[in-house]
Amino acid sequence: MKIGVPTETAPREQRVALAPDSAGRLIKQQKLEVIVQAGAGLRAGFRDDAYTAAGATIVAGASAALGAVQVVAKVQPPSREEIAGIDPGTTLISLLRPGQTAEITAALAERGVTALALELVPRITRAQSMDVLSSQSTVAGYKGVLIGASALGKFLPMLTTAAGNISPAKCFVIGAGVAGLQAIATARRLGGVVSAFDVRPAAREQVQSLGASFVANDLVSASAEAAGGYARAQTEDEQARTLAAIGAHIKDMDLVVATAQIPGKPAPRLITRAMIETMRAGSVIVDLAAETGGNCELSKPGETVHAHDVTVIAPLNLPSTVAFHASQMFGRNITELLKHLVRDGALVLDRADEITGAMMMTIDGQVLR
């Protein structure tokens, strides 16, 4: 069975779906063939010779990586041109942005491509190693703090110098999912005094285990957690209490990293203009939820805004900016998924399987979701 890995063509995308280490595992352990477009890994720091050393075959153009293979592995959803190059009957494994790319999904079905959306890997124990959202959120949480620290006109750690003592910066992380927990850990490593907010009971223990203080314990509720471990959408009363708690805390913060998201819905609005007006001059907000609408009222996706003496940064596709390790993690997720899907060298797509069925968006010319 052949797996094709084309060069990513989406703007700002530097990752590759399979790094050489993952390609090597599939070749040696699963006895699969891996076909990689020349230069596909270069922007992530992987030269073609690293793939050939792992046993992969390098091909000159996208058509050879997309066609005459049984599986195409990608990071971003395919363009219409890429879909046209995929042979009917092929299985595509990729991020597909369910609910946002209906035209692409329809085109895949029309082409006869079976599409598995990596965003839909179920949050169950045996699928944890396949979860690209978690692995890439780890990258985003790490890089978000670095971006904020770079924009902040202060040191994060406490320093004792010949010029006197420097107080540590106060960092506030909103949302303690995978990205939020990594942001907490990174800000702590850099020496910041870190606090965090979430409404889920499990998050409180995780935040405190990383050495951060937990804000607004009284708002934590067992009912706040939905299926899969995500926070559910709040009622109007709950949201009002949440905004009051965040507003009371945020005014004394130097760096705020916002990570709160709800699967399949716009990100909750948790930082208002009125809150920003109360913040210290020179403070920085990094909104990691910008791609789904943003947690901050003043966020503009992909832009940096200066308002009321506060800098609001709304970066897009942060994992791509740490392309080497993000690609390694992404590739390992796909490798684990393929280990689940491949049996005796053949791809088995069982719609009744709780992992495969949950991910499947198209099959046999039909759009399933």
Residue pairs with C-beta under 8 A, 6 or more apart in sequence:
1 32
1 33
1 70
1 71
1 342
1 345
1 346
1 347
2 32
2 33
2 34
2 35
2 68
2 69
2 70
2 71
3 18
3 26
3 32
3 33
3 34
3 35
3 69
3 70
3 71
3 72
3 73
3 338
4 35
4 36
4 37
4 64
4 65
4 66
4 67
4 69
4 71
4 72
4 73
5 16
5 17
5 18
5 23
5 34
5 35
5 36
5 37
5 40
5 56
5 65
5 72
5 73
5 74
6 37
6 40
6 62
6 65
6 66
6 72
6 74
6 82
7 16
7 37
7 39
7 40
7 62
7 65
8 14
8 15
8 16
8 17
8 40
8 74
8 75
8 76
9 76
9 79
9 82
10 75
10 76
10 77
10 79
12 316
12 317
12 320
13 75
13 76
13 317
13 320
14 43
14 44
14 320
14 321
14 323
15 43
15 44
15 75
15 319
15 320
15 323
15 326
15 327
15 330
16 40
16 41
16 43
16 44
16 46
16 75
16 323
16 327
16 331
17 73
17 74
17 75
17 93
17 94
17 327
17 330
17 331
17 334
18 26
18 34
18 36
18 73
18 327
18 331
18 334
18 335
19 41
19 44
19 46
19 324
19 327
19 328
19 330
19 331
20 41
20 46
20 50
20 51
20 53
20 54
20 56
21 54
21 328
21 331
21 332
22 328
22 331
22 332
22 334
22 335
23 34
23 36
23 51
23 54
23 55
23 56
23 331
24 54
24 55
24 56
25 335
26 32
26 34
26 335
26 338
27 33
27 34
27 54
27 55
27 56
28 55
29 339
30 338
30 339
30 342
30 345
31 345
32 338
32 342
32 345
33 57
34 51
34 54
34 55
34 56
34 57
35 56
35 57
35 59
35 64
35 65
35 69
36 48
36 51
36 56
36 57
36 58
36 59
36 65
37 58
37 59
37 60
37 61
37 62
37 64
37 65
38 48
38 58
38 59
38 60
38 61
39 48
40 65
41 47
41 48
41 50
41 51
41 327
42 48
43 323
44 323
44 324
44 326
44 327
45 323
45 324
46 324
46 327
48 58
51 58
52 58
59 65
62 82
62 85
63 85
65 72
66 72
66 82
66 85
66 86
66 87
67 85
67 86
67 87
68 87
69 87
69 90
70 90
70 91
70 347
71 90
71 91
71 92
71 93
71 338
71 347
72 78
72 86
72 90
72 91
72 92
72 93
72 94
73 93
73 94
73 334
74 82
74 92
74 93
74 94
74 95
75 94
75 95
75 330
76 94
76 95
77 94
77 95
77 96
77 97
77 101
77 104
78 86
78 92
78 94
78 104
78 108
80 104
80 107
83 104
83 107
83 108
83 111
83 113
84 111
86 92
86 111
86 113
88 111
88 112
88 113
89 112
89 113
89 114
90 113
90 114
91 113
91 114
91 115
91 116
91 347
91 349
92 108
92 113
92 114
92 115
92 116
93 116
93 118
93 334
93 337
93 338
94 115
94 116
94 117
94 118
95 117
95 118
95 119
95 132
96 104
96 105
96 115
96 117
96 118
96 119
96 361
97 117
97 119
98 117
98 119
98 120
98 264
98 361
98 369
99 264
105 115
105 361
105 362
105 367
106 367
108 115
108 361
108 362
109 115
109 362
109 365
109 366
109 367
110 365
112 364
112 365
113 362
114 349
114 360
114 362
114 363
114 364
115 360
115 361
115 362
115 363
116 337
116 356
116 359
116 360
116 361
117 359
117 361
118 132
118 133
118 333
118 334
118 337
118 359
119 132
119 133
120 358
120 359
120 361
121 127
121 130
121 131
121 132
121 133
121 333
121 337
121 355
121 358
121 359
122 228
122 354
122 355
122 358
123 131
123 227
123 228
123 229
123 230
124 354
124 355
126 355
127 355
128 134
129 332
129 333
129 336
130 333
130 334
130 336
130 337
130 340
130 355
131 333
132 329
132 330
132 333
132 334
133 178
134 178
135 326
135 329
135 330
135 332
135 333
136 319
136 326
136 329
136 330
137 177
137 178
137 179
137 182
137 259
138 178
138 179
138 182
138 329
139 182
139 318
139 319
139 322
139 325
139 326
139 329
140 179
140 182
140 259
140 288
140 318
140 319
141 178
141 179
141 180
141 181
141 182
141 183
141 185
141 186
141 257
141 259
141 288
142 182
142 183
142 186
142 322
143 315
143 318
143 319
143 321
143 322
144 179
144 183
144 257
144 259
144 286
144 288
144 315
144 318
145 171
145 183
145 186
145 187
145 190
145 255
145 257
145 286
146 186
147 286
147 313
147 315
147 318
148 171
148 255
148 256
148 257
148 284
148 285
148 286
148 313
149 156
149 187
149 190
149 255
151 284
151 286
151 304
151 311
151 313
152 169
152 254
152 255
152 282
152 283
152 284
153 282
154 169
154 254
154 282
155 166
155 168
155 169
155 191
156 168
156 169
156 171
156 187
156 190
156 191
156 192
156 255
157 166
157 168
157 190
157 191
157 192
158 165
158 166
158 167
158 168
158 191
159 165
159 166
160 166
168 191
168 192
168 193
169 192
169 193
169 254
169 255
170 192
170 193
170 195
170 252
170 253
170 254
170 255
171 187
171 192
171 193
171 194
171 195
171 253
171 254
171 255
171 256
171 257
172 194
172 195
172 196
172 197
172 215
172 249
172 250
172 253
172 255
172 256
172 257
173 180
173 183
173 184
173 187
173 194
173 195
173 196
173 197
173 212
173 256
173 257
173 258
173 259
174 180
174 196
174 197
174 198
174 246
174 256
174 257
174 258
174 259
174 260
174 270
174 271
174 295
175 197
175 198
175 231
175 258
175 259
175 260
175 261
175 289
175 295
176 184
176 196
176 197
176 198
176 200
176 203
176 206
176 207
176 259
177 198
177 203
177 230
177 259
177 260
177 261
179 259
179 288
180 196
180 198
180 203
180 257
180 259
180 260
181 206
181 207
181 210
183 257
183 259
183 288
184 194
184 196
184 207
184 210
184 212
185 210
187 194
187 255
187 257
188 194
188 210
188 211
188 212
192 254
192 255
194 210
194 211
194 212
194 213
195 212
195 213
195 214
195 215
195 249
195 253
196 203
196 207
196 212
196 213
196 214
196 215
197 214
197 215
197 216
197 245
197 246
197 249
198 204
198 207
198 220
198 231
198 260
199 219
199 220
199 221
199 224
199 231
199 234
199 238
199 242
200 220
200 224
200 225
200 229
200 231
201 220
201 221
201 222
201 224
201 225
202 225
202 229
203 220
204 214
204 217
204 220
207 213
207 214
208 214
215 245
215 246
215 249
216 242
216 245
216 246
216 249
219 238
219 241
219 242
219 245
223 232
224 231
224 232
224 234
224 238
225 231
225 232
226 232
228 263
230 261
230 262
230 263
231 260
231 262
232 262
233 262
233 265
233 268
234 242
234 268
239 268
242 270
243 270
243 272
243 275
246 270
246 271
246 275
247 272
247 274
247 275
247 278
250 256
250 271
250 275
250 278
250 279
251 275
251 278
251 279
251 280
252 280
253 279
253 280
253 283
254 280
254 282
254 283
254 284
255 283
255 284
255 286
256 271
256 283
256 284
256 285
256 286
257 285
257 286
257 288
258 270
258 271
258 285
258 286
258 287
258 288
258 289
258 294
258 295
258 296
259 288
259 289
259 295
260 267
260 268
260 270
260 289
260 295
261 267
261 268
261 289
261 292
262 268
265 292
266 292
266 293
267 289
267 292
267 293
267 294
267 295
268 295
269 293
269 294
269 295
269 296
269 297
270 295
270 296
271 285
271 287
271 295
271 296
271 297
271 298
272 297
273 297
273 298
273 307
273 308
276 285
276 296
276 297
276 298
276 307
276 308
276 310
276 312
277 308
279 308
279 309
279 310
280 310
281 309
281 310
282 309
282 310
282 311
283 309
283 310
283 311
284 310
284 311
284 312
284 313
285 296
285 299
285 310
285 311
285 312
285 313
286 313
286 315
287 294
287 295
287 296
287 299
287 312
287 313
287 314
287 315
288 295
288 315
288 318
289 295
290 299
290 300
290 301
290 302
290 314
290 315
290 316
291 301
291 316
291 317
294 301
294 314
296 312
296 314
298 305
298 307
298 312
299 305
299 312
299 314
300 312
300 314
301 314
301 316
302 314
302 315
302 316
303 314
304 311
304 312
304 313
304 314
305 311
305 312
305 314
306 312
315 321
319 326
319 330
320 326
337 355
340 355
340 356
341 347
341 348
341 349
341 356
342 348
349 356
349 360
349 363
350 356
350 357
351 357
351 360
351 363
360 368
361 367
361 368
361 369
362 368
